[in-house]
């Protein structure tokens, strides 16, 4: 089950658990031009919540900059 942590426009961050029970973060973005979905999975062992949110915010800013 995915829990929505944060949403930055077309970029959403979810928290999930792997089959072994390890936490992981899923960053899902939607291309505003074509509607393609891009998914990146980050292990909770190597990436903390703050770092994943920073990556997602950078992705959202990149998509907004490309849009204009």
C-alpha positions as CSV (number, residue, x, y, z in Angstrom):
1,X,0.0,0.0,0.0
2,X,1.4,3.4,-1.0
3,X,1.0,6.4,1.3
4,X,1.1,9.8,-0.3
5,X,3.7,11.9,1.5
6,X,3.9,15.0,-0.6
7,X,2.6,16.4,-3.9
8,X,4.4,19.1,-5.9
9,X,2.1,19.7,-8.9
10,X,2.9,16.9,-11.4
11,X,5.3,15.2,-9.0
12,X,4.1,13.0,-6.2
13,X,6.0,11.2,-3.4
14,X,4.8,8.0,-1.9
15,X,6.1,5.8,0.9
16,X,5.9,2.0,0.6
17,X,7.4,-1.1,2.0
18,X,9.2,-3.8,0.0
19,X,8.2,-7.5,0.2
20,X,11.0,-7.9,2.9
21,X,9.5,-5.0,4.9
22,X,12.2,-2.4,4.1
23,X,10.9,1.2,3.5
24,X,11.1,2.7,0.1
25,X,10.0,6.0,-1.5
26,X,8.4,6.2,-4.9
27,X,8.6,9.5,-6.8
28,X,6.1,9.6,-9.7
29,X,6.0,12.4,-12.2
30,X,3.7,13.0,-15.1
31,X,4.9,14.8,-18.2
32,X,2.5,17.7,-18.7
33,X,3.0,17.7,-22.5
34,X,2.3,14.1,-23.3
35,X,1.1,12.5,-20.1
36,X,3.9,10.0,-19.8
37,X,4.5,8.7,-16.3
38,X,8.0,8.4,-14.9
39,X,8.6,6.5,-11.7
40,X,11.7,6.4,-9.5
41,X,12.1,4.1,-6.5
42,X,14.5,5.0,-3.7
43,X,15.4,2.6,-0.9
44,X,14.8,3.9,2.6
45,X,18.1,2.4,3.7
46,X,20.1,4.8,1.4
47,X,17.8,7.8,1.1
48,X,16.1,9.6,3.9
49,X,12.7,11.3,3.6
50,X,14.2,14.8,3.4
51,X,16.6,13.9,0.6
52,X,13.8,12.2,-1.4
53,X,11.6,15.3,-1.0
54,X,14.5,17.5,-2.1
55,X,14.9,15.4,-5.2
56,X,11.1,15.5,-5.9
57,X,11.1,19.3,-5.5
58,X,14.0,19.6,-8.0
59,X,12.1,17.4,-10.5
60,X,9.0,19.6,-10.1
61,X,10.9,22.8,-10.6
62,X,12.6,21.2,-13.7
63,X,9.2,20.3,-15.1
64,X,7.8,23.8,-14.4
65,X,10.8,25.4,-16.1
66,X,10.5,23.2,-19.2
67,X,6.7,24.0,-19.4
68,X,7.2,27.8,-19.8
